Amino acid sequence: MALKDILPGKLGFGAAPLGNMFRAIPEAEAQATVNAAWNDGIRFFDNAPFYGAGLAEIRMGDVLAGRPRDEYVIGTKVGRVILDEVEDVSARDLGEKGDVFKHGRPNKIVNDYSADATLRSIEDSLKRLKTDRIDIAWVHDVAQDFYGDEWLSVFEQARTGAFKVLDRLRDEGVIKAWGLGVNRVEPIELLLDLEGPKPDGFLLAGRYTLLDHDRALQRVMPKVAERGLGIVVGGPYSSGALVGGPNFEYAPATPAILDKVARIKAIADRHGISMKSAGLQFSLANPAVAAVIPGASQPSRIAEDSAALAEVIPADFWRELRTAGLVNPLAPLPV
């Protein structure tokens, strides 16, 4: 089934911040944020065991458990099994994400993309989310940013393990869809070139944004659209850099990125539009994109995202961005 047929709208909720991403979020604030998303009409919630070593799933499960299950869609991820035993959080090797979840639970995180671990991961997620089913399962982070030179061998473990299990679960109707949840385009290219198994789409974080879209535009988006698959865009604000935050790709933004943000913002200010609206509407303009899932850790951010989606952006803004060379000449723009 195509992702667009499964997802209940263009705007979803990315749960990474609920895992205490970058900061310790009080329980009440986390729950209020999920409630705000629900009250705003959001019905697609994306999560992962990795987010705070199960914390994000637990928090979301506590809130959504009281809601009618047929009214919302849950995506979560496989590839990491969370154990009961604890570990030294500071000693974890999280690739380029470093200290992103140092405020999460101290439970041991084991990277495992085998068939057995995939089934166990789903079982554990069901418990933490307090639900009887997962709608979309993404294979998490089989890419260079986590595994460096080892990423191809990790991908191979997933190909013979997780991919086959998820393909079978989809065909049996246990889940509705599966794909990769990654921050790089190369694993998506690799999977698209395989004879089988066949994914339903991809969650691509940070690679189809206003600040960084060239490679995805050339290498992935046309193939995905051709095959009737879909992309869920994660991190549409590029870890916050696009909307004035200090981070890009989970690390301090470089002077070049900050300069690009400033140039886009000058044009946005001239046209009286918000950077959030520019970011969300740019990502959604590509026909391969089924939804965007900005992360939120405060209720007020949810309302901002909804407003940004509804904001009317004049065509002159996009023309000016194009003329200034701030978007790829081939990128589809909102009309």
C-alpha positions as CSV (number, residue, x, y, z in Angstrom):
1,M,0.0,0.0,0.0
2,A,1.4,3.4,-0.9
3,L,2.4,5.6,2.0
4,K,0.1,8.4,0.9
5,D,-2.8,5.9,1.3
6,I,-1.7,5.1,4.9
7,L,-0.8,8.5,6.2
8,P,-3.7,10.6,7.5
9,G,-2.3,14.0,6.5
10,K,0.7,16.0,5.4
11,L,1.8,16.9,8.9
12,G,3.0,14.3,11.4
13,F,4.7,14.3,14.8
14,G,8.4,13.4,15.1
15,A,8.9,12.0,18.6
16,A,12.7,12.3,18.9
17,P,12.5,15.2,21.3
18,L,10.3,13.1,23.7
19,G,13.4,11.0,24.3
20,N,15.1,14.0,26.0
21,M,16.9,15.0,22.8
22,F,19.5,17.7,23.8
23,R,17.8,18.4,27.1
24,A,15.8,16.8,29.9
25,I,12.1,17.5,29.2
26,P,9.8,17.4,32.2
27,E,7.2,14.6,32.0
28,A,4.3,17.0,32.1
29,E,5.7,19.0,29.2
30,A,6.3,15.9,27.1
31,Q,2.7,14.7,27.7
32,A,1.3,18.2,27.0
33,T,3.1,18.2,23.7
34,V,1.6,14.9,22.5
35,N,-1.8,16.1,23.6
36,A,-1.3,19.4,21.8
37,A,-0.5,17.4,18.6
38,W,-3.6,15.3,19.0
39,N,-5.8,18.3,19.7
40,D,-4.4,20.0,16.6
41,G,-5.6,17.2,14.5
42,I,-2.3,15.4,14.0
43,R,-2.8,11.6,13.6
44,F,0.6,10.4,12.4
45,F,3.1,9.8,15.2
46,D,6.6,8.6,14.4
47,N,8.9,7.1,17.1
48,A,11.9,4.8,17.7
49,P,13.3,2.7,20.5
50,F,16.5,4.7,20.0
51,Y,15.0,7.9,21.2
52,G,16.0,8.1,24.8
53,A,16.4,4.3,25.0
54,G,12.6,3.7,24.9
55,L,11.7,6.9,26.7
56,A,9.9,8.6,23.7
57,E,7.8,5.4,23.1
58,I,6.9,5.2,26.7
59,R,5.8,8.8,26.9
60,M,3.8,8.7,23.7
61,G,2.2,5.4,24.7
62,D,1.0,6.9,28.0
63,V,-0.8,9.6,26.2
64,L,-2.2,7.7,23.1
65,A,-3.3,4.7,25.1
66,G,-6.6,6.5,25.9
67,R,-7.3,7.4,22.2
68,P,-9.2,5.3,19.7
69,R,-6.5,3.1,18.0
70,D,-8.2,3.2,14.6
71,E,-7.9,7.0,14.5
72,Y,-4.2,7.3,14.3
73,V,-1.1,5.9,12.6
74,I,2.1,4.9,14.4
75,G,5.5,4.5,12.8
76,T,8.4,3.2,14.8
77,K,11.8,1.6,14.0
78,V,13.8,-1.6,14.2
79,G,17.5,-2.2,14.5
80,R,18.1,-1.3,18.1
81,V,17.0,-3.5,21.0
82,I,16.7,-1.8,24.4
83,L,17.7,-4.0,27.3
84,D,16.7,-3.9,31.0
85,E,20.3,-3.6,32.1
86,V,21.8,-0.1,32.2
87,E,25.1,1.2,30.8
88,D,27.3,4.3,31.0
89,V,25.5,6.7,28.7
90,S,28.6,8.8,28.1
91,A,30.5,5.7,26.7
92,R,27.9,5.0,24.0
93,D,29.1,5.2,20.4
94,L,26.3,7.0,18.5
95,G,28.2,7.9,15.4
96,E,27.7,11.5,14.4
97,K,24.8,11.9,16.9
98,G,27.2,11.9,19.8
99,D,25.5,13.2,22.9
100,V,22.0,13.7,21.4
101,F,20.2,11.4,23.8
102,K,22.5,11.7,26.9
103,H,19.5,12.8,28.9
104,G,17.5,9.7,28.0
105,R,17.1,6.5,29.9
106,P,20.4,4.7,30.8
107,N,19.2,1.3,29.5
108,K,21.6,-0.5,27.3
109,I,21.1,-0.1,23.5
110,V,22.1,-3.0,21.3
111,N,22.4,-2.6,17.5
112,D,20.9,-5.7,15.9
113,Y,19.3,-5.9,12.5
114,S,18.8,-9.7,12.4
115,A,15.4,-11.4,11.9
116,D,15.0,-12.4,15.6
117,A,16.0,-8.9,16.9
118,T,13.5,-7.3,14.5
119,L,10.7,-9.3,15.9
120,R,11.8,-8.7,19.4
121,S,12.1,-4.9,18.8
122,I,8.5,-4.8,17.5
123,E,7.3,-6.7,20.5
124,D,9.1,-4.4,22.9
125,S,7.8,-1.3,21.0
126,L,4.2,-2.6,21.3
127,K,4.6,-2.8,25.0
128,R,6.1,0.6,25.4
129,L,3.6,2.2,23.1
130,K,0.7,0.4,24.8
131,T,-0.8,-0.7,21.5
132,D,-1.6,-3.9,19.7
133,R,-0.1,-2.9,16.3
134,I,2.5,-0.9,14.5
135,D,1.4,0.6,11.2
136,I,4.8,1.5,9.7
137,A,8.2,-0.1,10.6
138,W,11.4,1.7,9.5
139,V,14.8,0.1,9.6
140,H,16.8,2.6,11.6
141,D,20.1,4.2,10.6
142,V,21.7,1.6,8.3
143,A,24.0,4.3,7.1
144,Q,27.4,6.0,7.2
145,D,26.5,8.6,9.9
146,F,26.2,5.8,12.4
147,Y,28.4,3.0,11.2
148,G,31.1,4.7,9.1
149,D,33.1,2.2,7.0
150,E,31.1,-0.7,8.5
151,W,27.8,0.6,7.2
152,L,27.6,-1.8,4.2
153,S,28.0,-4.8,6.4
154,V,25.3,-3.5,8.7
155,F,23.1,-3.0,5.6
156,E,23.8,-6.6,4.6
157,Q,22.7,-7.9,8.0
158,A,19.5,-5.8,7.6
159,R,19.0,-7.1,4.0
160,T,19.1,-10.7,5.2
161,G,17.3,-10.1,8.5
162,A,15.1,-7.1,9.0
163,F,14.1,-6.5,5.4
164,K,12.8,-10.0,4.9
165,V,10.9,-10.1,8.2
166,L,9.2,-6.8,7.5
167,D,8.4,-7.7,4.0
168,R,6.7,-10.9,5.3
169,L,4.9,-9.0,8.1
170,R,3.6,-6.5,5.5
171,D,2.4,-9.2,3.2
172,E,0.7,-11.0,6.1
173,G,-1.1,-7.7,7.1
174,V,0.7,-7.5,10.5
175,I,2.1,-4.1,9.5
176,K,0.9,-1.8,6.7
177,A,4.3,-0.7,5.4
178,W,8.0,-0.8,5.9
179,G,11.1,1.0,4.6
180,L,14.3,2.7,5.8
181,G,14.5,5.5,8.4
182,V,17.9,7.1,7.6
183,N,19.8,10.4,7.5
184,R,21.6,9.6,4.2
185,V,20.4,8.9,0.6
186,E,22.9,6.1,-0.2
187,P,21.1,3.3,1.7
188,I,17.8,4.2,0.0
189,E,19.5,4.0,-3.4
190,L,21.0,0.6,-2.5
191,L,17.6,-0.8,-1.4
192,L,15.8,0.6,-4.5
193,D,18.3,-1.3,-6.7
194,L,17.7,-4.7,-5.0
195,E,15.5,-7.2,-6.7
196,G,13.7,-7.7,-3.4
197,P,12.4,-7.3,-0.7
198,K,10.2,-4.3,-1.8
199,P,9.8,-1.4,0.6
200,D,6.8,0.9,0.6
201,G,8.7,4.1,1.2
202,F,11.3,5.8,3.3
203,L,11.7,8.2,6.2
204,L,14.6,10.5,5.1
205,A,15.7,12.9,7.8
206,G,17.6,16.1,7.0
207,R,18.2,15.4,3.3
208,Y,15.3,17.0,1.7
209,T,15.2,20.4,3.3
210,L,15.5,23.9,2.2
211,L,19.1,23.9,3.4
212,D,20.2,20.5,2.0
213,H,18.4,18.8,-0.9
214,D,20.7,18.5,-3.9
215,R,21.7,14.9,-3.5
216,A,18.3,13.5,-2.6
217,L,16.8,15.5,-5.5
218,Q,19.1,13.9,-8.0
219,R,19.5,10.4,-6.7
220,V,16.4,9.4,-4.8
221,M,13.3,11.5,-5.3
222,P,12.7,10.7,-9.0
223,K,13.0,6.9,-8.4
224,V,10.7,7.0,-5.4
225,A,8.0,9.0,-7.4
226,E,8.4,6.7,-10.4
227,R,7.6,3.6,-8.4
228,G,4.7,5.1,-6.5
229,L,6.5,5.0,-3.2
230,G,6.6,7.8,-0.7
231,I,9.1,9.8,1.4
232,V,8.4,11.1,4.9
233,V,10.7,14.0,5.5
234,G,12.1,14.1,8.9
235,G,14.0,17.0,10.3
236,P,12.5,19.6,7.9
237,Y,14.2,22.4,9.9
238,S,17.6,20.8,9.7
239,S,18.0,20.2,13.4
240,G,16.7,23.7,14.1
241,A,19.3,25.7,12.0
242,L,16.6,26.8,9.5
243,V,14.5,28.4,12.2
244,G,17.4,30.2,14.1
245,G,18.7,27.3,16.2
246,P,22.4,26.7,16.7
247,N,22.5,23.1,15.4
248,F,22.6,21.6,11.9
249,E,22.7,17.8,11.5
250,Y,22.9,17.4,15.3
251,A,26.0,19.5,15.6
252,P,26.9,23.2,15.8
253,A,26.0,24.8,12.4
254,T,29.0,25.9,10.2
255,P,29.5,29.5,9.1
256,A,28.4,28.5,5.6
257,I,25.1,27.1,6.8
258,L,24.5,30.1,9.0
259,D,25.2,32.4,6.1
260,K,22.7,30.4,3.9
261,V,20.0,30.7,6.6
262,A,20.6,34.4,6.9
263,R,20.2,34.9,3.2
264,I,17.0,32.9,3.1
265,K,15.6,34.7,6.1
266,A,16.3,38.1,4.6
267,I,14.1,37.2,1.6
268,A,11.5,35.6,3.9
269,D,11.4,38.8,6.0
270,R,11.0,40.9,3.0
271,H,7.9,38.9,2.0
272,G,6.6,38.7,5.5
273,I,6.6,34.9,5.8
274,S,8.0,32.6,8.5
275,M,11.0,30.3,8.0
276,K,8.9,27.4,9.3
277,S,6.4,27.9,6.5
278,A,9.2,28.1,3.9
279,G,10.8,24.9,5.2
280,L,7.7,22.8,5.4
281,Q,6.1,23.9,2.2
282,F,9.4,23.4,0.3
283,S,9.7,19.8,1.4
284,L,6.1,19.0,0.6
285,A,6.2,20.5,-2.9
286,N,8.1,17.5,-4.2
287,P,5.6,14.9,-5.5
288,A,7.6,12.1,-3.8
289,V,7.0,13.5,-0.4
290,A,4.0,12.0,1.5
291,A,4.4,13.9,4.8
292,V,6.7,16.0,7.0
293,I,7.3,15.2,10.6
294,P,8.9,18.1,12.5
295,G,9.9,17.2,16.1
296,A,8.4,19.2,19.0
297,S,9.1,19.3,22.7
298,Q,6.7,22.1,23.6
299,P,3.0,22.4,22.9
300,S,3.4,25.9,21.4
301,R,5.6,24.4,18.6
302,I,2.7,22.2,17.3
303,A,0.5,25.3,16.7
304,E,3.4,27.0,14.9
305,D,3.9,24.0,12.6
306,S,0.2,23.9,11.7
307,A,0.1,27.6,11.0
308,A,3.2,27.3,8.9
309,L,1.6,24.7,6.7
310,A,-1.5,27.0,6.2
311,E,0.5,30.2,5.6
312,V,0.1,31.6,2.1
313,I,3.5,32.1,0.5
314,P,3.7,34.5,-2.6
315,A,5.2,33.0,-5.7
316,D,7.7,35.9,-5.8
317,F,9.4,34.5,-2.7
318,W,10.2,31.2,-4.4
319,R,11.3,33.0,-7.6
320,E,13.7,35.2,-5.5
321,L,15.1,32.1,-3.8
322,R,15.7,30.5,-7.2
323,T,17.3,33.6,-8.7
324,A,19.6,33.9,-5.7
325,G,20.7,30.3,-6.2
326,L,19.4,29.3,-2.8
327,V,17.4,26.3,-4.1
328,N,18.4,23.7,-6.7
329,P,17.1,24.8,-10.2
330,L,15.4,21.4,-10.5
331,A,13.6,21.4,-7.2
332,P,9.8,21.5,-7.5
333,L,8.5,24.6,-5.7
334,P,5.0,25.2,-4.3
335,V,2.6,26.8,-6.7
